[in-house]
């Protein structure tokens, strides 16, 4: 199994201006190719580990696979390939469209209205409103996520995605150099275990929220996505379209809600406008 972090020689300049040689630990970034049988689907840069889940999550998020029982096997080769084998009679959907979009834009999807329409075309409807969580729980989630990042403690160079219940219990966490990869690993694990849609779960990510992270959350059926950083305009637009509760700049004492605050309980409304930035 390949490691997620390695030691490298570096030089540090201390407070006295002295150059000191030492070893530092850095996160591993390495390419992996995702295939369905002989068909190449995507190449992405990732931190090694949980490559099966990464591939499954990516293929589900792109609408290429819809059920875990479509898969007969997932193989990892020594050439950094993840090969997904389908059961006899099963076919991959949206393969050519997804492959074109991925190679055109690396990992960001096709921008604008076409992207949002593509998500709807993959069968996503409005997320149900039968999920509630206290706002104080949301405020606590980034610290709980950070406390469970072992490789970040070594390297300081990895993003994380965590899955929580509405009591704030951490159910799973994945780290990667890319936020989208960490989310793919998380969703891929749930997909392979047959636990999609994530109707009563919260996804929390480090850093900012891009369109593709909202897309993956909506595809997985999770009602709430919380992030340490800011969302993009397209992420907000997609969240509004599908009634996802999107939270950003989450801190211990406050956070922004960009869409569907109805799922948050024990809050008091005011007309004062004080956006967090």
C-alpha positions, 0 to 999 in steps of 0.5 A: 500500500502506498503511503500518503506522506513522505519525508523530504530533506529541507532547510529552515531559516530560524529567528537568528538567520541560521540555516538548519538542515532537517527532514520535513513530512509532505503529503504525497500527490500522485496521478491515478487513472480511472477506467471502466474496463478498457475505457479510460474515464479520467485521470486525477491527481490524488493522495494514494489510499482508498483508490477504490472508493475514490473511483466509485465516488467519482463515477457515481458523482458523474452519473456514470454508475447509479447502483453498487451492484453494477460493479463486479470488481474494482482492481488497482494495478501497479501502473496507478490505474483503478479498473472498474469491472461491470457485471454482465449486461450492465452499461455505463451511462453518460460516459462520453459526456463525462469524459469530455467534460473531465478532460476539458476542465481537469476537475471543475466541470462545465461552467454555468447553466449547462452544469446545473442542467446536467446535474438535474438531467442525472435524475436529481430532484429537490432535496427533502426538508425532513432533516433538522440540526441545531445550529450549535452542532454546525459550529462545532463540526470544523474543529471535530473534523480537524481533530480527526486529520492524522496526516494533516498533523504530519504535513499541513498539506491535506484537505479533508471531508467528513461525514456527520450525523445530526448530533455531530458524531463523526462517522467517517473522514478522508484526507486528500490533496484535493477537496473533490477527491476527499469527497469522492472517497467519502461518497464512494465508501457510502455508495459501495456500502449501499447507503446512498442517498445520505438523507440524514447526513452532513458533509463537512469540507475543509477550505472553500466550496466549489460547484463540483462539491455541491454537485457531488453532495446533491448527487449523494442526497445529503441535505447539508454541506458545511465548509470552513471557507467560502462558496463560489457563486455557482455553488450557491446557485446550484444549492438554491436550485436543489434546496441544499443547506449550504453553510460557509465560513463556519466558526465556533460562534457563527457561520453564513447560510447561503441556501435553505436555512429551514433545516437549522433549529434554535435560531433567531431571525433579525433584520440586521445584515452582518455577512461573515467574511 
